[in-house]
Amino acid sequence: MELDEMKSLWQELDARTAHTHAMALQLVRAGQSDRLHRSLRPLRWGQSAQIAFGVAAILWGVAFWSTHLGDWRAVACGVVMQVFGILMVAFAGRLLYSLKAIDYAAPVVEIQRRLAALGAWRVRVETPAFVLLGAFIWIPAVLMLMLDDTARAGVDMWRAAPGLPLWLLMNGVFAVALAMLAFWLLRRFGHVRWLQHNFAGSAIRRAEAALDEIARFERE
């Protein structure tokens, strides 16, 4: 066999191998892309539910303060609940927008970068914000419910229980202190990575695992 013929055969074999690998990679990416969509679906559902909850909080807050305009403390409770609902909607809307902006046909590194940024946002901003809000938002909720009940009974709650708001506020501070203590203990015993993984969310972790599989196949 002539040398030129051997070179031609090797080139043809290389081309076929490259084509086969490209086809296999395309199939893997298609399968993993579908897996990415499935793994992120619960996150989308959760954020949609959060938007619905936030809208309900907004409506409750507006309905409450608009019917208690003569009592600034009741108005404050309603406004706080309204702001809480707006934050719930804003956080969920931002996350859904970020998910929609992901181009699943983009290089794996780009998708990984976007998911990493999304996870970092949830860990550094969203989770601390909701821990802080969760420690206190139940206070205006309880006061709003009690104000409605006492109003129907013809009782002035502020005069009947003047120390109640301060007692509830102290409970909120105690809840924040417990959360900070738990975080310090986790850092102290080297579980920050575990904490970050859980705060980022299982949906994002599953999506990152699917991308890692594609990246490994591309390197082989």
C-alpha positions in Angstrom: 0.0 0.0 0.0 1.4 3.4 -1.0 2.2 6.0 1.7 -0.3 8.4 0.2 -3.1 5.8 0.4 -2.3 5.1 4.0 -2.4 8.8 4.9 -5.7 9.0 3.0 -7.1 6.1 5.0 -5.9 7.5 8.3 -7.5 10.8 7.5 -10.8 9.2 6.6 -10.7 7.1 9.8 -10.0 10.2 11.8 -12.8 12.0 10.2 -15.2 9.1 10.9 -14.1 8.9 14.5 -14.5 12.7 14.9 -18.0 12.5 13.4 -18.9 9.5 15.6 -17.7 11.4 18.7 -19.6 14.5 17.6 -22.8 12.5 17.1 -22.3 10.8 20.5 -21.7 14.2 22.2 -24.8 15.6 20.5 -26.9 12.7 21.8 -25.4 13.1 25.3 -26.0 16.9 25.3 -29.6 16.3 24.2 -30.2 13.8 26.9 -28.6 15.9 29.6 -30.3 19.0 28.4 -33.6 17.2 29.0 -32.3 16.1 32.4 -31.4 19.7 33.2 -34.9 20.9 32.4 -36.4 18.2 34.6 -34.0 18.8 37.5 -34.8 22.5 37.5 -38.5 22.1 37.1 -39.2 21.7 40.9 -37.3 25.0 41.4 -39.6 26.7 38.9 -42.6 25.3 40.6 -41.4 26.4 44.0 -40.7 29.9 42.8 -44.2 30.1 41.2 -45.7 29.0 44.5 -43.6 31.7 46.2 -45.0 34.3 43.9 -48.6 33.2 44.7 -47.8 33.3 48.4 -46.2 36.8 48.0 -49.2 38.1 46.1 -51.5 36.8 48.9 -49.3 38.5 51.5 -49.5 41.8 49.5 -53.3 41.6 49.2 -53.7 40.8 52.9 -51.3 43.6 53.9 -53.1 46.2 51.7 -56.6 45.1 52.8 -55.5 45.3 56.5 -53.8 48.7 56.6 -56.4 50.3 54.3 -59.2 49.4 56.8 -57.2 50.4 59.9 -56.1 53.9 58.9 -57.0 55.3 62.4 -54.4 53.1 64.1 -50.8 53.7 63.0 -49.6 50.5 64.7 -52.1 48.4 62.7 -51.1 50.3 59.6 -47.5 49.5 60.2 -48.3 45.8 60.5 -50.2 45.9 57.2 -47.4 47.8 55.5 -44.7 45.4 56.7 -46.8 42.4 55.5 -47.2 44.2 52.1 -43.4 44.8 51.8 -42.7 41.2 52.8 -45.0 40.0 49.9 -43.3 42.3 47.5 -39.9 40.9 48.4 -41.2 37.4 48.0 -42.4 38.2 44.5 -39.2 40.1 43.6 -36.9 37.3 44.8 -38.9 34.6 43.0 -39.2 36.7 39.8 -35.5 37.3 39.7 -34.7 33.6 40.0 -37.2 32.7 37.3 -35.8 35.3 35.0 -32.3 34.0 35.6 -33.5 30.4 34.8 -35.2 31.6 31.6 -32.0 33.4 30.5 -30.0 30.2 30.5 -29.1 29.0 27.0 -29.0 25.2 27.2 -27.3 25.1 23.8 -24.4 27.2 25.1 -21.0 25.7 26.1 -21.1 23.7 29.3 -18.8 26.1 31.0 -21.2 29.0 30.4 -24.1 27.1 31.7 -22.1 26.0 34.8 -21.1 29.7 35.3 -24.7 30.8 35.3 -25.9 28.0 37.6 -23.0 28.8 40.0 -24.0 32.5 40.0 -27.6 31.5 40.7 -26.5 29.2 43.6 -24.3 31.9 45.0 -27.2 34.4 45.0 -29.4 32.0 46.9 -26.6 31.3 49.4 -25.4 34.8 50.0 -28.5 37.0 49.5 -31.7 35.1 49.4 -31.2 32.7 52.3 -30.0 35.2 54.8 -32.8 37.6 53.8 -35.5 35.0 54.3 -33.9 33.8 57.6 -34.1 37.4 58.8 -37.6 38.0 57.4 -38.9 34.6 58.7 -37.7 35.5 62.2 -39.9 38.6 62.3 -42.7 38.4 59.7 -44.8 36.2 61.9 -45.0 39.1 64.5 -47.2 41.4 62.3 -49.1 38.4 61.1 -50.0 37.4 64.7 -50.8 41.0 65.6 -53.0 41.4 62.5 -55.0 38.3 63.4 -55.3 39.3 67.0 -56.4 42.9 66.1 -59.2 41.5 64.0 -60.3 39.1 66.7 -60.2 41.7 69.5 -61.9 44.3 67.3 -64.8 41.9 66.7 -65.0 41.4 70.5 -65.0 45.2 71.1 -61.6 45.1 72.9 -58.7 47.4 72.4 -55.8 45.0 72.2 -53.1 47.7 72.6 -54.6 48.7 76.0 -55.4 45.1 77.0 -51.9 43.8 76.3 -49.5 46.8 76.1 -46.4 44.6 76.4 -47.4 42.1 73.7 -45.5 43.8 70.7 -42.3 44.0 72.7 -42.6 40.4 73.9 -43.1 39.2 70.3 -40.2 41.3 69.1 -37.9 39.7 71.7 -39.0 36.3 70.4 -38.0 37.4 66.9 -34.5 38.6 68.2 -34.1 35.2 69.9 -34.9 33.4 66.7 -32.3 35.4 64.8 -29.8 34.7 67.6 -30.5 30.9 67.3 -30.0 31.1 63.5 -26.7 32.9 63.9 -25.6 30.4 66.6 -26.4 27.5 64.3 -24.5 29.0 61.4 -21.5 29.7 63.7 -21.5 26.1 64.9 -21.7 24.7 61.4 -18.7 26.9 60.4 -16.8 25.9 63.5 -17.1 22.2 62.8 -16.3 22.6 59.1 -19.8 22.1 57.6 -19.9 25.3 55.6 -19.8 23.4 52.3 -22.8 21.3 53.3 -24.6 24.4 54.3 -23.9 26.1 51.0 -25.1 23.0 49.1 -28.4 22.9 51.0 -29.0 26.6 50.7 -28.3 26.5 46.9 -31.1 23.9 46.5 -31.2 20.3 45.4 -32.5 21.3 41.9 -29.4 23.3 41.2 -27.2 20.5 42.5 -28.8 18.0 40.2 -28.4 20.3 37.3 -24.7 20.8 38.1 -24.3 17.1 38.3 -25.8 16.7 34.8 -23.4 19.3 33.4 -20.4 17.6 35.0 -21.3 14.4 33.1 -21.4 16.3 29.8 -18.0 18.0 30.7 -16.4 14.6 31.5 -17.7 13.2 28.2 -16.3 16.2 26.2 -12.9 15.7 27.8 -12.7 12.0 26.9 
